[in-house]
Amino acid sequence: MIPPGSDTAHDGHSRGESERGEREVVDQRHGPRAGALWETEPRWARDFTNLNYEWRRLFSELFGTFLLVTAGAGAAVVQGRSAGQIGRVAEVTAPALTVLSVILFMGAVSGAHLNPVVSVSFALRGDFGWRRVPGYVLAQLVGAVLAAALLRATFGDVAQLGVTVPGPSFSTGQAFVIETVLSLGLVSVVLGTASTAQNIGPLSAVGVEAYIALAGLWASPVSGASMNPARSLGPALVSRHLHDVWVYLAAPLLGAVLAVAAAYILRGPGGGLAGSRAAQGSLTPPMARRRQP
């Protein structure tokens, strides 16, 4: 039991007052229903400005990207090792289904960006703090490199570890254009399904998964349909095949910037409750700097 006059009791009382103030802000800005939902979240999830639990979010991004690249690059590796037994349809849908699964099972922890341009896009929209972007991007890149290293240790340097390159019948310029357009569509789907206007909740994961699969089905022969700098850079670094990697760094970023511009035209500025929850993995909007517990 905490003595009433102790510093700990005082801190607990102050924290309680702070939390009540936070609830009032959520109620005023987003209604009592949102406030009630906010209170059901654990403290670390509610207070996205609290860095004490940043390691959870960064591990979530690392782990999720590791699974994504293991499936995406691994499908190409197994395709090459098995002489084409899994087929192109399975090769392009495997990463899409992985994204769906990861969003559903741990999207609430970090937002399940799994892609540097998604983190940048949410920041540009005002749904995600810029100070968190470097950590998220680094975690995503580390996850991608670990996945590629695992594939190399398991199967050897097969199919260049699934590195994304322009198809043999297509030029680098054509691959750049297609990656830009695909990334424009992907980020538009991510931002759109995360918005309050759509209000589709967990079905947003299905929308993102469907777009990734669709893009791969028609565009993978052109560029590999990466749409993700981490997905491309991890296998490229481990396999040391860096010749065309600039395409898969620059084109997705350009597509993301265009998608953010399109989102502004369609829905105005970001920063709403749904977009912030999708980006941050919590119900807390980017509304105030809270007192740290």
C-alpha positions in Angstrom: 0.0 0.0 0.0 1.3 3.5 -0.9 1.4 6.0 2.0 -0.9 8.9 1.3 1.9 11.5 1.8 4.6 9.7 -0.2 6.1 11.0 -3.5 4.8 7.9 -5.2 1.3 8.7 -4.1 1.7 12.2 -5.3 3.0 11.0 -8.7 0.1 8.6 -9.0 -2.4 11.4 -8.2 -0.8 13.7 -10.8 -0.8 10.9 -13.4 -4.5 10.3 -12.7 -5.3 14.0 -13.2 -3.2 13.9 -16.4 -5.1 10.9 -17.8 -8.4 12.5 -17.0 -7.3 15.6 -18.9 -6.3 13.5 -21.8 -9.7 11.8 -21.9 -11.4 15.1 -21.9 -9.4 16.2 -24.9 -10.3 13.1 -26.8 -14.0 13.5 -25.9 -14.0 17.1 -27.0 -12.3 16.4 -30.3 -13.7 13.0 -31.3 -16.7 12.3 -29.1 -17.3 10.2 -25.9 -17.3 7.0 -27.9 -13.8 7.5 -29.1 -12.8 8.5 -25.5 -14.3 5.3 -24.1 -12.3 3.2 -26.7 -9.2 5.2 -25.9 -9.5 4.3 -22.2 -9.5 0.5 -23.0 -6.1 0.7 -24.5 -3.0 0.0 -22.4 -1.0 3.0 -21.2 1.9 2.4 -23.6 -0.5 2.2 -26.6 -2.5 5.3 -25.6 0.4 7.6 -25.1 2.3 7.4 -28.4 4.5 10.3 -27.3 5.9 8.1 -24.5 9.3 6.8 -25.6 9.5 4.3 -22.8 7.8 1.6 -25.0 9.3 2.6 -28.3 11.2 -0.7 -28.4 7.9 -2.5 -28.8 7.0 -0.5 -31.9 10.4 -0.8 -33.4 10.5 -4.5 -32.8 7.1 -4.8 -34.4 8.3 -3.0 -37.5 11.5 -5.1 -37.7 9.6 -8.4 -37.1 6.8 -7.5 -39.6 9.2 -6.5 -42.3 11.3 -9.6 -41.7 8.2 -11.8 -42.3 7.3 -9.7 -45.4 10.7 -10.0 -47.0 11.0 -13.6 -46.1 7.8 -14.3 -48.0 8.4 -11.9 -50.9 12.1 -12.6 -51.6 11.7 -16.2 -50.3 9.0 -16.9 -52.9 11.5 -15.9 -55.7 14.2 -18.0 -54.1 12.1 -21.1 -53.8 10.7 -20.5 -57.3 14.3 -20.6 -58.6 15.4 -23.5 -56.4 12.4 -25.7 -57.2 12.5 -25.0 -61.0 9.3 -23.0 -61.0 7.1 -25.3 -58.9 5.3 -22.6 -57.0 4.3 -20.5 -60.0 4.2 -16.7 -60.5 0.7 -16.3 -59.0 1.9 -17.8 -55.7 5.1 -15.8 -55.9 3.2 -12.4 -56.1 0.4 -13.3 -53.7 2.7 -14.6 -50.9 3.9 -11.1 -49.8 0.4 -9.7 -50.1 -1.1 -12.4 -47.8 1.8 -11.8 -45.4 1.0 -8.1 -45.2 -2.6 -8.9 -44.5 -1.6 -11.3 -41.7 0.9 -8.9 -40.1 -1.5 -5.9 -40.1 -4.2 -8.0 -38.4 -2.0 -9.6 -35.8 0.2 -6.7 -34.7 -0.9 -3.6 -36.5 -2.2 -2.2 -33.2 1.4 -2.1 -31.8 3.2 0.0 -34.4 0.7 0.6 -37.2 2.4 -2.1 -39.3 4.0 0.2 -41.8 6.5 -2.4 -43.0 7.6 0.0 -45.7 9.7 3.2 -45.4 7.5 5.2 -47.9 4.4 4.4 -45.8 6.1 5.8 -42.7 7.1 8.9 -44.7 3.6 9.3 -46.2 1.9 9.1 -42.8 4.3 11.8 -41.5 3.6 14.0 -44.5 -0.1 13.6 -43.8 0.4 14.7 -40.2 -0.7 11.3 -38.8 2.8 10.3 -37.6 5.6 12.2 -35.9 8.6 12.9 -38.0 10.9 12.2 -35.1 9.8 8.5 -35.3 10.4 8.1 -39.0 14.2 7.4 -38.8 13.7 4.6 -36.1 10.9 3.0 -38.1 12.9 3.1 -41.4 16.0 1.7 -39.7 13.9 -1.1 -38.1 12.3 -2.0 -41.5 15.7 -2.1 -43.2 17.2 -4.3 -40.5 14.3 -6.7 -40.8 14.7 -6.9 -44.5 18.5 -7.5 -44.3 17.9 -10.3 -41.6 15.3 -11.9 -43.9 17.7 -11.9 -46.9 20.6 -13.2 -44.7 18.3 -16.1 -43.5 17.4 -17.0 -47.1 21.1 -17.0 -48.1 22.1 -19.1 -45.1 19.3 -21.6 -45.9 19.3 -21.8 -49.7 22.5 -20.2 -50.8 22.7 -17.3 -53.3 19.7 -18.6 -55.4 17.9 -16.1 -57.7 20.0 -13.3 -56.3 18.0 -13.7 -53.1 14.9 -12.4 -54.8 16.4 -9.0 -55.6 14.0 -6.8 -57.6 15.3 -5.8 -61.1 13.7 -4.7 -64.3 12.5 -7.6 -66.4 14.6 -8.8 -69.3 12.2 -7.3 -71.9 11.9 -3.9 -70.1 14.2 -0.9 -69.6 15.2 0.7 -66.4 13.1 3.8 -67.3 10.0 1.6 -67.8 10.6 -0.1 -64.5 10.9 3.3 -62.8 7.6 4.6 -64.2 5.8 1.4 -63.2 7.2 1.4 -59.7 6.2 5.0 -59.3 2.6 4.3 -60.5 2.4 1.2 -58.4 3.6 3.0 -55.3 1.2 5.9 -55.9 -1.6 3.3 -55.9 -0.4 1.4 -52.8 0.1 4.5 -50.7 -3.3 5.9 -51.9 -4.9 2.7 -50.7 -3.1 2.8 -47.3 -4.0 6.4 -46.7 -7.5 6.0 -48.0 -8.4 3.0 -46.0 -6.9 4.6 -42.9 -9.1 7.7 -43.2 -12.2 8.4 -41.2 -14.1 9.0 -44.4 -13.9 5.3 -45.4 -14.5 4.0 -41.9 -13.7 0.4 -42.8 -11.6 -0.6 -39.8 -9.9 -4.0 -40.0 -11.0 -4.4 -43.7 -8.3 -1.9 -44.5 -5.8 -4.8 -44.3 -7.8 -6.6 -47.0 -7.7 -3.6 -49.2 -3.9 -3.3 -48.9 -3.4 -7.0 -49.4 -5.7 -7.0 -52.5 -3.8 -4.1 -54.1 -0.4 -5.7 -53.5 -1.5 -8.9 -55.1 -3.2 -7.1 -58.0 -0.1 -5.0 -58.7 2.1 -8.1 -58.6 -0.2 -10.0 -61.0 0.1 -7.5 -63.8 3.3 -5.6 -63.2 5.8 -8.1 -61.7 7.3 -9.0 -65.1 8.1 -5.3 -65.6 9.8 -4.3 -62.3 9.1 -7.0 -59.7 6.3 -4.9 -58.3 8.3 -4.0 -55.1 6.8 -0.7 -54.1 8.9 -1.0 -51.0 12.5 0.2 -50.6 13.2 -2.1 -47.7 11.9 -5.1 -49.6 14.4 -4.3 -52.5 17.3 -3.0 -50.5 17.6 -5.9 -48.1 18.2 -8.7 -50.7 20.3 -6.2 -52.8 22.7 -5.6 -49.9 23.1 -9.2 -48.9 23.5 -10.4 -52.5 25.6 -7.4 -53.4 23.5 -6.8 -56.5 23.1 -3.1 -56.3 23.1 -2.1 -60.0 19.4 -1.0 -60.3 18.6 -0.5 -56.7 18.2 3.2 -57.1 15.0 2.6 -59.1 13.5 0.9 -56.1 14.5 3.7 -53.7 13.5 6.7 -55.7 10.4 5.5 -57.6 8.4 4.4 -54.4 9.3 7.7 -52.7 8.1 9.7 -55.7 4.9 7.7 -55.9 4.3 8.2 -52.1 4.7 12.0 -52.4 2.2 12.0 -55.3 -0.2 9.8 -53.2 0.0 12.3 -50.3 -0.9 15.1 -52.7 -3.8 13.1 -54.1 -5.0 12.4 -50.5 -5.0 16.1 -49.8 -7.1 16.8 -52.9 -9.5 14.0 -52.0 -9.9 14.4 -48.3 -8.0 17.6 -47.2 -5.3 17.6 -44.5 -4.7 14.5 -42.3 -4.3 14.3 -38.5 -7.7 12.8 -37.8 -8.4 10.1 -35.3 -8.7 7.1 -37.8 -5.6 8.1 -39.7 -3.6 8.7 -36.5 -4.7 5.3 -35.1 -3.7 3.5 -38.3 -0.3 5.2 -38.5 0.5 5.0 -34.8 -1.1 1.8 -33.7 -3.1 3.5 -31.0 -6.4 5.4 -30.5 -4.6 8.6 -29.5 -4.7 11.4 -32.1 -1.6 13.7 -32.4 -3.3 16.3 -30.3 -1.1 17.2 -27.4 2.2 16.7 -25.7 1.3 14.7 -22.6 3.1 14.4 -19.3 5.4 11.4 -19.3 4.5 8.8 -16.6 
